């Protein structure tokens, strides 16, 4: 086993507190937290007086594109981008090729991740109009949850059969995560805009085509079904002010219905389409400044429970196509923590809130075993941040396979110094550390 590691006197942000202490890492776990820790025998000491120490982020929504779409990204490249950004664990969506619609296909993704992923991992079981039996076989002890695309997907991954949706909500005892946009409303909007402008549509029409009305119609349906059947429902990437009325600001432990906000909806607005175009084309769409401000407020008051990325890379060539042909989605995991820290500098969120929403609450919501906190006995998934060193986003600094970022040209005020996954140093001073040790499959207390 490697020698123990002592992280000496960082400012720790954890469980609503900021304090200074040493952290001892041994055998992949946090052995001890306290002042002036010493060990018998050899140990590596990391002087961290001027650094922040945070629990690694747990991103509950990414698309790493493997299998079948690996020209965009894969588990090897995107997991390394994740740890470079302080994301030590991820939950990946089922809309790969083939989609994770059987237990066998789902397990193939876990096997591949065990071979190549730098971060800890879990994969959602996918739902179609015809795979209910497979969905109900999902083991909640080692699978994070079930994903339903209630809009905005293609082929078998779009679940638009009302009977199927009802059966999943009524029969599954696992957390159901939903993408909520009403496809009927979107199609009507798209037809209307094409009638006005032909095929010459511009990216700034995106939030009008994939409208707030479409989001609310689908989200409110999901909430009504969850209330009817007592389902644990988690609605992903909230993008509108109107949807926020569906959620309560009560303690997370008392909730059956929860919500997630994503970095792009917290950062960009519809005004940015003028300069960013398809590079910020996501589903659900980035919407108005009022929507963004409302979502930020909901993060702070407790109606939004989790912050994630919806990391979804596409190639430069794909995104350079016309609006109607360019796919939706973009890469974010390498810069999500930096973006949150930038928002903290602007007074939008506290450090404690960032850690709560991007680490602690994800662990609590999904009942993850021994992760998401800086606690003795927990896995040593940790991030050291330098708040006094800037980090410019340049093309040659990107680890994404797709080779671009919506943040290119921006200079963040902080830098990720080191990232530990299961006690292993995997990111150090701007470089990936290839140890030969991979992330682990996350387990769940269910």
N, C-alpha and C positions, 0 to 999 in steps of 0.2 A: 504493500500500500504506500502511496505517496506520503511525504512528511506532513505533519499538521501545519496549518496556515493560521497565523494570527493577523487579523486586520486591526491595526493599532489606532484606536481613538478617533474613528470617524464620527461625524454627526449622523446618528441613526434616526430615520423617520419610520415609525412603526406603531400601529395600533393607536393612532391619535396623539402620539407623543414625539417630541424631538429630544434626544439626549445623547451624551457621549459615553462610549464604552468600547472595550475591545471585544472582538468576536473571534472565537476559536473554531476553526473548521477541522474536523477529523473524520476520516472514513466517509466522506461525502455528506456529513451532517453537521449541523451547528452544535458543537459540543458544549460551549459555554459562552455566556454574555456577561461581561463585568469589567471592572477596572483592573488594569495592570496584570493581565493574564500572563502566566509563565507556564512552560511545559518542560517535562523531563525529556532529555534527548534533543535531537535536532528538530527545528521547526523553521518555516519560512515566515518572515515578518514583513508585512506590507504597511508602511507608514502612511496613514490616511487622515492626518490631522486636518487637512484642508479640503477633505472630500466628504460628500454625502454618501451614506450607505442606505440603499433601498432594497426591499424584497423585489426579486425579478418580476417583471410584468407577466401576466397570464392573459394572452389574447384569445378571447373566446370565439373569434370569427376571422378565419383566414382561408384563402384559396391558393394553395401551393402548386396546383395544376398537375399533380402526378397521381394516377397515370393518364396518358393520352393527350395531354396538352403541354408537354414538356419543352416545346419551343418557347413557351412563355415564362416558365419557371419550373422548378422541381423541388423535391424535399431536401436535397443537398444544398442547393444555392439559397433557397428562401429561408431555411432554418439558420443559415449562417448570417444572412442579412438580419434576421430576427435577433440573434444574440448580440450582434454588433450594435443593435439599438436598445439593448437591455430587456428584450422579451425572452424570457427563459423557458416559457411553456406556451403551447398553442393548441387550439382546437380547429380542425380543418373540416371544410364543408364537403358534401358528398357529390357535387356536380362535376366530377371528372369524367373521363371517357375510358372505360365504361363507368357509369355512375355506381356509387356504393349502395346498391339496392338489394344485395343479398349478403348474408353473413359471410359467405366465402369471399366475395369481393371486398368486403370491409376488412377482413382479416389480412388480405393481401396487402392493403395499405399499411396496416400495423407492422407487418413483417418488413416491408421496405423501409419504413421509418426507423426500425430497430437497427438497420444496417448503415444508415447515412445521416440521420437527423442530429444536428448539434444541440437542439433544444428538446425538452420534454414534449410529449405529443399525446393527442387523443383525436379521434375521428368520429364525426357524427354519422349515424345511420340515416340513409336517405329514404324518402317516401315517394311513391308513385301512386297512380290511380289503381294499381293492381298488385302491390306487394305487401299487403297488410299482414299476412302470415309471417313473412320475413321480419317485418318491423317489430312484431310482438315477441319475437325470439331474442331481441337485443338484451344483453346482460348489462344492467346498469352499474355493476361493480367495476367494469373495465371499459365502458363506453360512455362518453360524456353526455349523449342525448340523442334525440331524434330531430331531424330537420325537415320542415315542410316549406316548400316554395309555394306560397299562396299568391302566385303572380311572379313575373319576371324570371322565367326559366324556359327551357325548351325541351321538347321531346318528353321522355318519361318523367323528368324531374318536376314538371309543372303539375301540381295537384289542383285540378279544377273541378273534380267530381265532389259535389256536396256530401254525398253519402259516405265516400271514402274519408273525407276530412272529419266528419262526425264520428265515424268509427275509430279513427286514430285518437281523437280527443277523449272518447269515452272509454277506450280499452287500454290505452298505454298508461303505465304507472310511472314512466320516466319523464324527465323534463323534455318539453317540446319547444324547439326554437323555430321561429317563423320569419320568413321574408314576406312582408305584407304590402302588396300593391294590387289593386283591382285591375286585372287585364282587360276587362270589358270597357271600363272607363278610359284606360290608356289607348286602346284601339280606336275608340270613338274620337278621342282628342287627336290622335295621329292622323286619322282620315280627314278630320276637319282642317288641320294645318297643311296637309298635302293638297287639299282642295284649294286652299288660298295661295300656297306658294309652290306647288308642284314638288319635285324632288329636291329643290334647292332650299332645304331647311338648314338653319344654323344652330349651333350648340346652345345659344341662349334661349331657344324654344324648349329645351329639355325639361326644365322644371314646370313648364306649362303643359307639356304633353304628359309627362309622368307627374301628375298634379298632386297637390295637397289633398284634393277630394279623393283621388285614387288610393292614397295612403290611408286616409282615415276610414274609408269604406271597408278596406281589408282588415286593418288593425282592430276596428270596433267589432267586426265579425269574429275575429280570433278571440278577443276578450269575452264576448258573449258566450262562445262555446266553452271557453275555459271555466267561466263562472257556472255554467249549466252542469258541467261534468266534474268540477273540482280538479281540473287539470293544472299541473305546474306548467305555466306558459312563460316563455321568455321571448319578447318581441325585439328583433334585431334592428339596428341602424335607424332609430327614430329620426325623422328629418323635418317634421312640421310642428308648429306650435299647437295646432288643433289636436293632434294625437295625445298631447301631454295630459289632457283632461281624463284620459283613460287610466291613469296611474296615480297611486297614493303615495304620500310622503310619510309612510309608517316604517318601523324597523324592518330590515330585510328578513329577519327570522319569522316575521308575521305575514310575509307576502307569499301568495301563490302565483301572482302575475307580476312580472318584472320587465324592465326595459333597458336597452343598451343605446348608447350614443357612440358615434364614430368620429375619429379625428377630423375627417374632411368636413363633416357637418358642424363641427365646433370651430373650424378654421376659416373656410371659404364661404362666400355668398354668391348669389346669382350675378352680382356685378363682375365677378372674376371670370365669367365666361368670355367677356370681351377680350381678355388677354390670354387666358388659359385654354379656351376652347374645349376640344375633346379630351385634353389632358385632365380635366376635372369632371368628365362625364362618368357619373356613377349612377347605379340604381339602388335605392331611391336617389333622386336628383338632389344636388346641392340647391337650396332654395333661398329665401329672402334673408336679409339682415335681421328682420324681426323674428323669423324662425330660429336663426342661429342664436340670438340673444335669449330666446325662450328656452332653448335646449341647454345653454350654459347655466341658466338659472335653475333648471330642473336637476342638473348634476349637483348643484350646491344644496338644493332643498330636499333632495332624497327621492324625487319621483323617477329620476334616472339612476339606475343601480350600478351599471357597468360601463366602462369606456373601453372600446376595442378599435380595430382598424378596418375590417373588411378588406384586408390586403388582397388585391386581385389583379395581378400583372397581365398586361398584353404587350405585344411587341410595338416598337416605334412605328413600323410599317402599318400595323393594324390601326393604331390610333391616328395616323395621318390621313386616313380615309375620310370621305365626306361624313357629315354628321349621321346620316341614316345608316351608313355601313360600319362606322367605327364602333367597336364593342365598348361596353360600359365597364369601368373598374380601373384601378390603378394601384401601384405599389406603395406601401406605407410603413411596414414593420421596422425598417431601419431608422425611422425618424419619429415614431409615435411618442416615445418618452421625451425626446428633445422638444417636440412641438408642445407637449403638455407643460414642460418646464418653462417654455417661452411664455405660455399663457399665464403661468404662475407669476412670472416676473411682471406681467402687465396687470396683476391683481385680480385675474379672473377666477383662479382656483388657488387653494392653499396646497402646500406639499402634502399635508395630511389627507386632503381630499383626493389628490392624485393617487396616492398609495392605496387609499380605501377603495376607490372605484376601479383601478386597474390591476390590483393584486388581491387584497383581502376579500372584497365582495365576490370576485370570481370564484375564489376558493370556497367561500361559504355557500354561494348559490348552487354550485355544482357538487358540493360536498367532496372536494378534492382531498385526498389523504396527504397530510404532512407537507403542504406547500402553501405559498401565498403570504407567509409571515416570517419575520425574523424571530424565531423561537428556538429555544434549546430542544434538541431532538428532531427538529424539522430538517428537511433536505436543504442543503446550502445552495439555494438559487438566489443569487445576490448580484447587485449592481452598484459599482462605485462611480460616482458622477463628480466631475470637476465643474463647479459653477463659475469659475473664473477663466475658462479657456474656451474661446469661440470655435465653432465647427461649421465651416462653409460646406454647403452641399454642391459638390462638383461631380461631373460625370465619372471621372476616374475614381471617385471615392465610393461609388455605388457597388453593392454586392448583389443587387438584383440581377437575375439573368436577362431581364428585359432591357436593362441598361438606361433607364430614365427614371425621373422622379418629379412629381408636381412641385417639389420644393427646390428644384435646381436653381442655383443662384442665390438662395437665401442663406444667411449666416446666422446660425443659432448661437445663443449666448452661453450654452453649456456643451460639455463633451462627455461622452461615455468613456470612462477610463478603463474599467475592467468589468467583465461579466463572468460570473461563476455559475455553472450548471452542475448540480449534484457534487459541489465542492471542487469541480475541475475548472481551472481557468481556461475559458474558451475564447475570450476577446481581451486583448491587452495592448494598450497604447496604439490603437488604430489598426491592429492586425488580428486575424483569426489565428488561434493557437490550435493546431491539429494534434490532438493528444491520442487519437485512436479510440477514445471513449465517446460514446454517443449519449444523447438524451435518453430518458426512460419513459416507458408507457405510464401515463398517469392512471391512478386508481381512485376509486370513489367510495365513500362511506354510505352505501345504500343497501 
